[in-house]
Amino acid sequence: MKKTKKVCLLGFLFIILLSVIPVASSLLFGVQESSVSAIVSQSQLSIHADRIRMVTVTDPITGERELMSESDYLCGVVASQMPIEYDDEAIKAQAVASYTLMKYRRIYGTPSEAQSFVSKKRLKSQWGENYRRNYSRLRALVNSVYGEYIAYKGEPILAAYHDFSCGVTEDGGNVWKGDFPYLVSVESRDDICAENYRSTVRLTEDEFSRICNEKLGIATQGKPADWVEGCVRSNSGYVMSYTVCGVTVNGQRLRNVFGLRSACFTLKHEDKSFVFDVRGSGHGVGMSKFGANLMSLNGKSYREILAYYYKDTKVIPKK
């Protein structure tokens, strides 16, 4: 009788779970920039059945929902965030960081920190004839660290990560409100060797004006050369703010509305155009995925990688 009640309860929870609107990947991780671009977002509820934590993911394009084990879900998260060509210890570091964020969300209930996910179906399309080999390796690496998480003073951290920095990572407090003593700036000099380390966005005066008006609520006036001034930068080189037509605008917001790869940029007006010269990719906080891969290639373990990018933390082993 008790068993029947348990099954009914789980079924009820499952129906509720499927009715939840999925949460899209947020600005914590930005637009997906890894080699896998097909993204599925997950609802942030889970149920327990025989100690196996289940997760429901929803394809934002087709609306299809799929219930899977948490470990399968974690494989999809890691595959969406890090190229399969990256070294073993880097992939394990990503798996631990992603799992840590899952735990962090359960404790603090912050839906804005959603992680991207890619399904097996789309990985098969992406990897083609290499699917079985790639997924087998991915599964083995994820399983080897599944259940481990990064902790600061015993609690899971906001394990932010990005593609690659401008050569120095950014303080978490410069990007999000809150106290993040483990998300402090560290050197990641090899990031400057990343492909597409520098990128350029060029806009006509009319395009720049329209974006300011529609997305920032700023009406441009006067000479275009005088529209932007007063850049304030963090110690890491990321833009904290610019003054646009007398209005101070946060650097991360400028990055988002103008579609920049990073908030480490310079902005010039030349030849009747506004030119953004950008360095790095992502918000720059926490672990650089490119930097993690180079550390792995140089013999560092995933624990050493995580300890470097997340200050004064330790990896808690799985129980």
LUMFI-447858 format. One line per 8 residues: number of its first residue (from 0); for each residue x, z, y of C-alpha. Coordinates in pm, whole numbers. Layout:
BEGIN
NUM	X,Z,Y; ... .
# end
This chain:
BEGIN
0	0,0,0; 279,92,237; 458,-230,147; 142,-431,229; 114,-261,567; 478,-338,638; 429,-707,559; 121,-723,782 .
8	308,-554,1064; 597,-797,1038; 355,-1087,1037; 189,-954,1350; 526,-915,1521; 621,-1267,1422; 305,-1408,1585; 381,-1216,1903 .
16	738,-1341,1893; 632,-1703,1877; 406,-1660,2177; 688,-1550,2405; 802,-1809,2658; 1170,-1880,2590; 1429,-1792,2849; 1652,-2078,2966 .
24	2028,-2045,3000; 2109,-1886,3331; 2370,-1913,3599; 2577,-1655,3414; 2704,-1941,3201; 2588,-2236,3413; 2506,-2583,3290; 2653,-2627,2947 .
32	2999,-2777,2978; 3132,-2777,2620; 3154,-3075,2387; 2804,-3000,2253; 2540,-3068,2516; 2208,-3039,2329; 2075,-2697,2424; 1797,-2487,2276 .
40	1696,-2166,2454; 1598,-1850,2272; 1324,-1597,2330; 1475,-1255,2368; 1282,-1069,2100; 1374,-1006,1742; 1223,-838,1435; 1370,-650,1143 .
48	1300,-729,780; 1515,-571,512; 1779,-497,777; 1816,-865,865; 1768,-923,1237; 1574,-1241,1304; 1569,-1455,1617; 1325,-1726,1725 .
56	1461,-2024,1916; 1253,-2283,2098; 1358,-2639,2172; 1276,-2691,2543; 1231,-3065,2490; 1014,-3080,2177; 868,-2729,2194; 958,-2676,1827 .
64	1019,-2315,1725; 1241,-2195,1445; 1292,-1847,1301; 1644,-1781,1176; 1885,-1501,1096; 2089,-1357,1378; 2412,-1484,1219; 2275,-1840,1207 .
72	2171,-1803,1568; 2518,-1681,1662; 2674,-1990,1501; 2451,-2207,1721; 2550,-2013,2032; 2923,-2042,1961; 2891,-2412,1878; 2720,-2474,2211 .
80	2983,-2284,2407; 3317,-2376,2253; 3446,-2709,2115; 3494,-2699,1739; 3843,-2838,1797; 3949,-2506,1951; 4178,-2275,1753; 4046,-2014,1509 .
88	4118,-1700,1710; 3960,-1850,2021; 3639,-1927,1831; 3635,-1574,1691; 3683,-1436,2043; 3384,-1643,2157; 3175,-1517,1866; 3248,-1154,1953 .
96	3178,-1213,2324; 2847,-1385,2246; 2741,-1114,2003; 2831,-851,2263; 2599,-1018,2513; 2319,-1008,2258; 2365,-631,2221; 2396,-588,2597 .
104	2064,-761,2652; 1883,-547,2397; 2002,-231,2571; 1960,-332,2934; 1682,-589,2904; 1833,-848,3136; 1674,-1187,3059; 1886,-1362,3322 .
112	2183,-1350,3085; 2046,-1598,2829; 2301,-1788,2623; 2277,-2152,2527; 2223,-2256,2166; 2246,-2577,1965; 2056,-2637,1641; 2199,-2754,1310 .
120	1995,-3073,1344; 2165,-3158,1671; 2506,-3057,1541; 2459,-3304,1257; 2393,-3573,1515; 2686,-3457,1728; 2943,-3419,1451; 2827,-3698,1219 .
128	3030,-3725,900; 3235,-3419,1003; 2930,-3193,1007; 2980,-3020,671; 3347,-2953,730; 3296,-2836,1089; 2999,-2616,1016; 3166,-2460,714 .
136	3465,-2364,930; 3240,-2240,1211; 3033,-2030,972; 3341,-1873,813; 3492,-1781,1151; 3168,-1637,1286; 3103,-1440,967; 3454,-1293,977 .
144	3372,-1108,1302; 2993,-1088,1289; 2879,-741,1400; 3186,-666,1610; 3135,-615,1983; 3333,-539,2298; 3280,-193,2444; 3375,-14,2766 .
152	3353,363,2733; 3160,314,2411; 2893,80,2551; 2856,-301,2507; 2977,-492,2811; 2846,-786,3008; 3090,-1019,2828; 3080,-1308,3073 .
160	3283,-1622,3004; 3343,-1963,3158; 3510,-2296,3077; 3828,-2244,3280; 3925,-2072,3603; 4108,-2194,3910; 4419,-2029,3763; 4292,-1678,3834 .
168	3965,-1529,3711; 3715,-1374,3951; 3593,-1014,3986; 3245,-973,3841; 3138,-773,4146; 3200,-1077,4366; 2945,-1278,4168; 2677,-1030,4056 .
176	2544,-707,4194; 2664,-404,4004; 2977,-222,3892; 3181,-407,3631; 3520,-231,3602; 3606,-440,3297; 3539,-773,3476; 3838,-779,3708 .
184	4059,-1065,3818; 4346,-1162,3586; 4585,-1453,3587; 4493,-1748,3369; 4752,-1989,3497; 4739,-2234,3210; 4382,-2321,3311; 4525,-2562,3567 .
192	4627,-2780,3271; 4266,-2828,3162; 4118,-3175,3169; 3902,-3218,3480; 4055,-2906,3632; 3992,-3069,3970; 3671,-3247,4057; 3529,-3398,4374 .
200	3178,-3419,4514; 3128,-3651,4812; 2802,-3658,5010; 2694,-3863,5307; 2590,-3673,5617; 2226,-3753,5541; 2256,-3630,5182; 2427,-3309,5292 .
208	2163,-3251,5560; 1876,-3309,5318; 2013,-3059,5063; 2067,-2799,5335; 1709,-2847,5449; 1537,-2863,5110; 1741,-2612,4908; 1885,-2376,5168 .
216	1613,-2389,5430; 1869,-2476,5697; 1791,-2740,5959; 2114,-2915,6054; 2167,-2991,6420; 2443,-3098,6654; 2755,-3284,6543; 2800,-3302,6162 .
224	3165,-3202,6201; 3043,-2869,6342; 2783,-2792,6073; 3015,-2594,5844; 3269,-2327,5942; 3390,-1975,5870; 3493,-1986,5504; 3546,-1642,5344 .
232	3736,-1626,5014; 3794,-1358,4753; 4145,-1255,4657; 4113,-1491,4359; 4047,-1791,4584; 3676,-1834,4514; 3444,-1895,4808; 3250,-1583,4899 .
240	3061,-1753,5182; 3048,-2038,5431; 2863,-2048,5761; 2631,-2350,5770; 2475,-2419,6109; 2503,-2053,6198; 2366,-1927,5864; 2595,-1747,5619 .
248	2551,-1881,5266; 2690,-1724,4947; 2959,-1929,4773; 2789,-1923,4432; 2468,-2044,4591; 2654,-2332,4755; 2803,-2415,4418; 2459,-2429,4262 .
256	2270,-2628,4525; 2545,-2887,4565; 2612,-2917,4192; 2975,-2804,4204; 3161,-2712,3886; 3308,-2400,4044; 3288,-2183,4356; 3660,-2235,4409 .
264	3645,-2527,4650; 3738,-2660,4990; 3489,-2844,5210; 3587,-3108,5463; 3402,-3348,5689; 3571,-3686,5696; 3465,-4050,5737; 3103,-3946,5798 .
272	3097,-3764,5465; 3123,-3409,5335; 3383,-3376,5061; 3405,-3084,4815; 3741,-3050,4640; 3673,-2822,4343; 3906,-2634,4107; 3801,-2484,3776 .
280	3473,-2493,3589; 3220,-2210,3582; 3177,-1886,3772; 3530,-1777,3682; 3435,-1429,3558; 3555,-1280,3230; 3705,-1489,2952; 3831,-1838,3019 .
288	3748,-2036,2706; 4030,-2281,2773; 4270,-1993,2835; 4153,-1822,2517; 4232,-2134,2317; 4584,-2159,2457; 4642,-1789,2385; 4527,-1850,2028 .
296	4761,-2148,1992; 5041,-1922,2115; 4977,-1673,1837; 4746,-1421,2002; 4466,-1268,1796; 4104,-1264,1907; 4135,-893,1980; 4435,-956,2205 .
304	4249,-1235,2383; 3947,-1015,2449; 4161,-721,2560; 4334,-945,2813; 4023,-1088,2977; 3812,-768,2961; 4009,-477,3107; 4016,-137,2937 .
312	3781,-243,2659; 3810,-231,2283; 3646,-417,2000; 3417,-197,1792; 3436,-299,1425; 3122,-391,1234; 2959,-115,1035 .
# end
